[in-house]
């Protein structure tokens, strides 16, 4: 990631990936924060509904620089681990 050199609108597409746990959610937030501080917007595509909901909960709602773009026809369906016991 090149925050300074990247365009004003950044698209992160999760089509071929899966957000598994809270450490992944934190990593997404950290990236979005870096771009948000630079006055840029991050578009998050193809997150599961569970992941999108957890991000919104984690952030106490929407953040103007972190846009979750939902598409019910192509977004994956899976859960994010929230409470793991070993």
HUKA-V175193 format. One record per residue. RES is the residue in one small letter. PHI is phi in whole degrees, 0 to 359 (* if undefined). PSI is psi in whole degrees, -180 to 180 (* if undefined). Layout:
res: [RES RES]
phi: [PHI PHI]
psi: [PSI PSI]
This chain:
res: [x x x x x x x x x x x x x x x x x x x x x x x x x x x x x x x x x x x x x x x x x x x x x x x x x x x x x x x x x x x x x x x x x x x x x x x x x x x x x x x x x x x x x x]
phi: [* 238 306 293 270 287 295 296 248 252 248 248 255 261 307 255 219 218 276 262 206 294 294 291 299 296 296 299 299 297 296 299 299 299 289 299 296 268 79 248 247 248 260 257 243 61 271 291 302 298 296 300 295 294 297 295 294 300 262 55 112 280 247 298 260 240 254 266 262 263 215 299 280 237 288 287 238 197 260 254 296 247 215 253 243 248]
psi: [133 83 -46 -42 -14 157 171 -34 121 133 124 115 122 22 -47 30 172 127 117 -33 -175 -27 -35 -40 -42 -39 -42 -46 -42 -42 -47 -40 -44 -44 -39 -41 -25 6 23 162 142 123 120 119 149 42 152 158 -39 -45 -46 -43 -41 -38 -43 -41 -44 -34 10 43 -164 149 135 -22 -1 103 118 114 113 144 102 -22 -28 -8 143 163 110 162 159 133 124 -24 102 131 137 *]
